[in-house]
Amino acid sequence: MLPIATQHGLDLITYGIYIVTTSWQGKDNGLIANAAFQVTAQPPRLAVCINKASLTHELVRHSRHFAVLPLAQSADLPFIGRFGFRTGRTFDKLAGLEFTRGVTGCPLVKAHTLGFIEAEVEQTLDVDTHTLFVGSVRAEASFQIKDPTPMTYAYYHSVIKGKTPLGATHSAH
């Protein structure tokens, strides 16, 4: 039996904080994710893990594409909450935000993001409550912003004092 610790082992794994967007049949949506990572360099592939209950999951499953936008450390809690604490089923997360469309049609939000990586889904892996979507990178770019420091999950919790929303990849402790 493992000893009981005050900090869980999963809390020791570092993460970034990302907006994942997609679009299908005229419906745009996005959510906050901390499980996005490069899978291979050649050819370039990216993976995201998304809760099956989310609208973004449904749209990625149908559209077969997604964009990952790394958040800047300067993003505030109201902006993060727009994508992380509300559902796209009842709230238009992109309303009032400036964005462009990428080559896959995904909305690319420039506010509080460092850039984007767009991918087309090649493979999926069912992981109970979530799906891991693995995609081939179709386009990527970085934005010119004043503070290009990426937000980490640790910064989000310790400095911004953000909470982990229900349904997130990483469970709250």
C-alpha positions in Angstrom: 0.0 0.0 0.0 1.3 3.4 -0.9 1.7 6.0 1.8 -0.9 8.8 2.0 0.6 12.1 0.9 -0.6 15.6 1.1 0.0 16.2 -2.6 -1.2 13.8 -5.2 1.3 12.5 -7.8 -0.7 13.8 -10.7 -0.3 17.3 -9.3 3.4 17.0 -10.0 3.0 16.7 -13.7 3.3 20.0 -15.5 0.7 21.2 -18.0 0.0 24.2 -20.2 -3.4 25.8 -20.4 -4.9 25.9 -23.9 -8.1 26.9 -25.7 -9.2 24.2 -28.0 -11.6 25.3 -30.8 -13.5 23.7 -33.6 -16.4 24.3 -36.0 -18.9 22.1 -37.6 -22.0 23.0 -39.7 -21.8 26.6 -38.7 -21.4 26.0 -35.0 -18.2 27.3 -33.4 -17.1 26.3 -29.9 -14.1 26.1 -27.7 -13.0 25.0 -24.2 -10.1 25.2 -21.9 -7.8 22.1 -21.9 -4.6 21.2 -20.1 -4.1 17.9 -22.0 -2.6 19.0 -25.3 0.8 17.7 -26.5 3.0 17.0 -29.5 2.9 13.3 -30.4 5.5 13.2 -33.3 7.8 15.7 -35.0 7.8 14.1 -38.5 5.1 14.2 -39.6 4.0 16.7 -37.0 1.1 15.4 -34.9 -0.7 16.9 -31.9 -3.1 15.3 -29.4 -5.8 16.7 -27.2 -8.0 15.0 -24.6 -11.6 16.2 -24.4 -14.4 15.3 -22.1 -17.2 13.4 -24.0 -19.9 15.5 -22.3 -18.7 18.7 -23.9 -20.0 20.4 -27.0 -16.5 20.8 -28.3 -16.1 17.0 -28.1 -19.2 16.5 -30.2 -18.0 19.1 -32.8 -14.5 17.7 -33.1 -15.9 14.1 -33.4 -18.1 15.3 -36.4 -15.8 17.9 -38.0 -12.6 15.9 -37.6 -10.5 19.0 -36.9 -9.4 21.2 -34.0 -7.1 24.1 -33.1 -5.0 24.4 -30.0 -4.2 28.0 -28.8 -1.8 28.2 -25.9 -2.9 30.8 -23.4 -0.6 33.7 -22.3 0.1 34.0 -18.7 -1.5 37.4 -18.8 -5.0 35.9 -19.4 -7.3 36.8 -16.6 -9.9 34.6 -14.8 -13.0 36.1 -16.5 -11.4 35.3 -20.0 -10.4 31.8 -18.9 -13.9 31.3 -17.4 -15.6 32.2 -20.7 -14.1 29.0 -22.2 -13.7 26.9 -19.0 -16.8 27.4 -16.8 -19.6 27.8 -19.3 -21.1 25.4 -21.8 -21.3 26.2 -25.5 -24.7 24.5 -25.5 -26.2 27.6 -23.8 -23.6 30.3 -24.2 -21.8 31.6 -27.3 -18.2 31.5 -26.1 -16.9 33.5 -29.1 -19.6 36.2 -29.1 -17.9 39.6 -29.0 -14.4 38.2 -29.5 -12.3 38.9 -32.6 -11.2 35.8 -34.3 -10.1 34.6 -37.8 -10.7 31.2 -39.4 -7.8 28.8 -39.9 -7.3 26.5 -42.9 -9.5 23.9 -41.3 -12.2 26.4 -40.5 -11.5 26.5 -36.7 -11.9 29.8 -35.0 -8.5 31.3 -34.0 -8.9 33.7 -31.1 -6.0 36.1 -30.8 -6.9 37.7 -27.4 -4.8 36.2 -24.6 -3.3 33.5 -26.8 0.3 33.0 -28.0 -0.5 31.4 -31.4 -2.3 28.4 -32.8 -1.8 24.9 -34.1 -4.5 23.4 -36.3 -4.9 19.7 -36.9 -7.1 17.2 -38.7 -8.0 14.2 -36.7 -6.3 10.9 -37.8 -6.9 8.7 -34.8 -9.0 8.6 -31.6 -8.6 6.7 -28.4 -11.5 6.2 -26.0 -10.4 6.8 -22.5 -13.7 6.3 -20.6 -15.0 9.8 -19.9 -12.7 11.4 -22.5 -11.5 10.9 -26.0 -7.9 11.5 -27.0 -7.9 13.0 -30.5 -4.6 12.7 -32.4 -4.3 15.0 -35.4 -2.0 15.9 -38.3 -0.8 19.5 -38.0 -2.2 21.5 -41.0 -1.1 25.0 -39.9 0.6 26.8 -37.1 1.8 30.3 -36.2 2.7 32.4 -33.2 1.2 35.8 -32.5 3.3 38.9 -31.6 2.3 39.8 -28.1 3.9 41.9 -25.3 4.3 39.0 -22.9 4.9 35.7 -24.7 5.0 33.6 -21.5 2.7 30.5 -21.7 0.3 29.9 -18.8 0.9 26.7 -16.9 -1.6 24.7 -14.9 0.5 25.4 -11.7 0.4 29.2 -12.4 -3.3 29.0 -13.0 -3.9 27.4 -9.6 -1.3 29.2 -7.5 -1.4 32.8 -8.9 -4.8 33.1 -10.6 -6.4 30.9 -7.9 -8.4 29.1 -10.6 -10.4 26.0 -9.8 -10.6 22.8 -11.9 -14.1 22.7 -13.6 -16.2 19.6 -13.4 -15.4 17.3 -16.4 -11.8 18.5 -16.8 -9.1 16.0 -17.7 -7.2 16.6 -14.5 -9.3 16.1 -11.4 -9.5 18.7 -8.6 -8.0 17.8 -5.2 
